Amino acid sequence: MTEDRRSLFVAGLKNAHAMENQALSIIKPQLSRIENYPQVAARLEQHLRETEAQIKRIEDILAGLNEDNLTLKDWMLSATGSMAALGHTMADDEILKNSFANFAFEHFEIAAYNALLVMAEMCGHQSSIAGLKENLSEEEAMARWLSDNLREVTSEFVVRREAGETAKV
């Protein structure tokens, strides 16, 4: 593996580590507020556990490259993720805003893992491919779930609003 390719791959892995920490900081505030959408809460709980496992896989890949995973970017992206999630709490359609943002973020993660897989192949770092593919598969499954359930969540939101119930979360 050439040094340039290796350093690009390591930077991508560190960015993915920060990205997954940002995902945690987006999911956790949503989970603390969801009351009226149990199907969303259950899927977010599952994805929270998946995200924690994804972080561990990335850390294992970095350790295999004799690299650490600590970056300022982890902290900064976690902070911005928390701020984004908290920003939606002021919206009267919070559940919809979170659904849209989650859908977009999942696709960002999918793109990142696809790029990391290309880098792993180009670097000849075959031992990282299985973990990266597992992360990618989980992100694709979450994106599909969000897409498949947007109609139901939106309908439930509208019905709750019409009935004068709390429609936010």
C-alpha positions in Angstrom: 0.0 0.0 0.0 1.5 3.3 -1.0 1.8 5.9 1.7 -0.5 8.4 -0.1 -3.2 5.8 -0.5 -2.8 4.6 3.1 -3.0 8.2 4.5 -6.1 8.8 2.4 -7.7 5.6 3.7 -6.8 6.4 7.3 -8.2 9.9 6.9 -11.4 8.4 5.5 -11.7 6.0 8.4 -11.2 8.7 10.9 -13.9 10.8 9.2 -16.2 7.8 9.3 -15.5 7.4 13.0 -16.4 11.0 13.5 -19.5 10.6 11.3 -20.7 7.7 13.4 -20.2 9.6 16.6 -22.2 12.4 15.0 -24.9 9.8 14.2 -25.1 8.9 17.9 -25.4 12.5 18.9 -28.4 12.8 16.4 -30.1 9.6 17.5 -29.9 9.9 21.3 -31.8 13.2 21.6 -34.5 11.9 19.3 -34.9 8.8 21.4 -35.2 10.8 24.6 -38.2 12.7 23.1 -40.2 10.1 21.1 -43.4 9.0 22.9 -46.1 8.8 20.2 -44.2 6.9 17.4 -43.1 3.6 19.0 -42.2 2.1 15.6 -39.7 5.0 15.0 -38.3 4.7 18.5 -37.8 0.9 18.2 -36.0 1.3 14.9 -33.8 4.2 16.2 -32.9 2.0 19.3 -31.8 -0.8 16.9 -29.8 1.6 14.8 -28.2 3.1 17.9 -26.8 -0.3 18.7 -25.8 -0.8 15.1 -24.0 2.5 15.2 -22.1 1.6 18.3 -21.0 -1.6 16.6 -20.0 0.3 13.5 -17.8 2.6 15.6 -16.1 -0.5 17.1 -15.5 -2.0 13.6 -13.9 1.3 12.5 -11.8 1.3 15.6 -10.7 -2.3 14.9 -9.7 -1.4 11.3 -7.8 1.7 12.5 -6.0 -0.5 15.2 -5.1 -2.9 12.5 -3.4 0.0 10.7 -1.7 1.0 14.0 -3.7 4.2 14.0 -5.8 5.8 16.8 -9.3 7.0 16.3 -9.3 10.1 18.4 -9.8 13.3 16.5 -11.1 16.8 17.2 -13.5 16.1 14.3 -15.3 13.5 16.5 -16.0 16.1 19.1 -17.0 18.8 16.7 -19.4 16.6 14.6 -20.9 15.2 17.8 -21.6 18.7 18.9 -23.1 19.8 15.6 -25.2 16.6 15.5 -26.6 17.4 19.0 -27.4 21.0 17.9 -29.2 19.8 14.8 -31.3 17.3 16.7 -32.1 20.0 19.4 -33.0 22.5 16.7 -35.8 20.2 15.5 -37.4 20.2 18.9 -38.7 23.7 18.3 -40.5 22.7 15.2 -44.2 21.7 15.5 -43.5 18.9 12.9 -40.4 17.6 14.7 -41.0 14.0 13.9 -41.1 14.8 10.2 -38.0 17.1 10.3 -36.1 14.3 12.1 -37.3 11.7 9.5 -36.1 13.9 6.7 -32.8 14.6 8.3 -32.2 11.0 9.2 -32.9 9.9 5.7 -30.4 12.4 4.3 -27.8 11.4 6.9 -28.2 7.7 6.1 -27.5 8.4 2.5 -24.4 10.5 3.4 -23.1 7.5 5.4 -23.9 5.1 2.5 -21.8 7.3 0.2 -19.0 7.4 2.7 -18.8 3.6 3.1 -18.9 3.1 -0.6 -15.9 5.4 -1.0 -14.1 3.7 1.9 -14.6 0.3 0.2 -13.0 1.7 -3.0 -10.1 3.0 -0.9 -9.7 -0.3 0.9 -9.6 -2.2 -2.4 -7.1 0.3 -3.9 -4.9 0.0 -0.8 -5.1 -3.7 -0.8 -6.4 -3.7 2.8 -8.6 -6.7 2.4 -9.0 -7.3 6.1 -11.1 -4.1 6.4 -13.6 -4.9 3.6 -15.9 -7.2 5.6 -16.4 -4.7 8.4 -17.0 -1.8 6.0 -19.5 -3.9 4.0 -21.3 -4.7 7.3 -21.5 -1.0 8.2 -22.7 -0.2 4.7 -25.4 -2.9 4.8 -26.7 -1.6 8.1 -26.9 2.0 6.8 -28.7 0.8 3.6 -31.2 -1.1 5.8 -31.9 2.0 7.9 -32.3 4.2 4.8 -34.8 1.6 3.4 -36.7 1.5 6.6 -36.9 5.3 6.8 -38.1 5.4 3.2 -40.6 2.6 3.6 -42.1 4.2 6.8 -42.2 7.9 5.8 -45.8 7.6 4.5 -47.0 6.0 7.8 -45.1 8.5 10.0 -46.5 11.4 7.9 -50.0 10.1 8.0 -49.9 9.5 11.8 -48.5 13.1 12.2 -51.4 14.6 10.2 -54.0 12.5 12.1 -52.6 13.5 15.4 -52.5 17.2 14.4 -56.1 17.1 13.2 -57.2 15.5 16.5 -55.4 18.2 18.5 -53.0 15.7 19.9 -49.3 16.2 20.4 -48.0 15.6 16.9 -44.3 16.4 17.5 -43.0 13.3 19.1 
